[in-house]
Structure formats: structure tokens, C-alpha cells
Amino acid sequence: MDLIQEGQKISISFQKEDNFVEIFCIIAKVLEDRLIIDLPQYFMRYIEFLEVGKTLTAKVFSKIGTVDFNTIVISSPLEDVFSIEFDEDALKLTEGDEIPVISDILPLKIKKGDYECTVKTFEISTEYLKFYSNKAFEPEESFDCSLILAKDYGTIKFVATVTNRDEVYDNEYTVSYSQMNEYDRQTLLYYMYVYTNVTEQG
């Protein structure tokens, strides 16, 4: 499952004199090195900015957030198709206004001093994580964690701080993240995007 697919909405933007122009389009086809884009009918008024070699900023919209990247025009709309450069390594996924949340059971390794254990998550977001544990943790207690994502998507490392212990089910904990590097944050966002789309498609 890729972040960018046919049929998704995409905006391309550029600077025109003192104005910032944004054109909303649809992705017609995703190729290995380029995206073919269907432009709106009014594109001719901006044709000088859509010539081959021109630099653009692209933003693709998904349910979990936006995928941003810088790109250049490969073929202009005056040719058979309008296409822009596509480099998967240059993508940055930014979460939306709503906090994305998934219900996923994943192994979470906890380490504090000489103590180590592996517990199971039951809810994951970009700001917090919930897990089950038979060991008692205190509010504001912090420890090192490694979240092992499914299907070889990697391991996310961070420091967790206990923010809540469920009043009814006292083995359910909520922790917040800290000291998570940008690469791991992007990996977590990407995993949540994939999980959300696979779940919705059954």
C-alpha cells in the first residue's frame, strides 16, 4: 500500500509575482519516477509556471494527513500529459488536524534499569499509546520503549511517560511519547496510514 495512489486529490503550488498560487488537481496515474496529473480547465492562465523544468510544491491529501514534497515539471500540459517528478524518498507525511488513532495489537518492549518486559498495545495514536500490563506503573513514571510494527515496517523507539491508569481496568495504561526522532515519527505516521487504508478496504 503506497502513500500516493491514483484518484487522490493533489495540489500543486508556486510563486506568481507577490502571490502564492495553489491549483487543485487529481492524480491520474502513478509511475515509478513521475505522477501524471489531471489539471483543472483553467490551467492555461498559469501555463508559464507549468513548463518543463519549473519547480513546484506538491501536497497530496489523505485521511490521516498530507504528503508534501518538492518536485519539477517533467512534461507540460501542452504535451500529451502533464507529469511531475515523483521521488518516494522525498515524501514527508504530516498528520492532519484530527489526531489519527488506530486499534492495533502490537508488541511493546519496556525497559527501565534492569527491568524488561514485553506487553501488548490496544490503541495507538501520534500523541499517545495504550497498552495492557500486569505490572503496576505509577503516574508520571517514564521508561524506554520499542514499538515493533507489523509486516517488517520497523521498530519505533521512544521514552514513554505514564499519563493514565484506567479506573476500571487497572491493567490498562496510557503513555505519551518523548524523545522520538523524526524518522521514527514519519515511520509511525506511514504505518498508521497503511493500517487505516488496509482496514477500510477489508
Secondary structure, DSSP 8 states (H G I E B T S, - for coil): --SS-TT-EEEEEEEETTEEEEEEEEEEEE-SSEEEEE--GGGGGGGGGSSTT-EEEEEEE-SSEEEEEEEEEEE-TTSSSEEEE--GGG-EEEE-SS--EE----EEEEEETTEEEEEEEEEEESSEEEEE-SS---TT-EEEEEEE-STT--EEEEEEEEEEE-SSSTTEEEEEEES--HHHHHHHHHHHHHHHHHHHT-
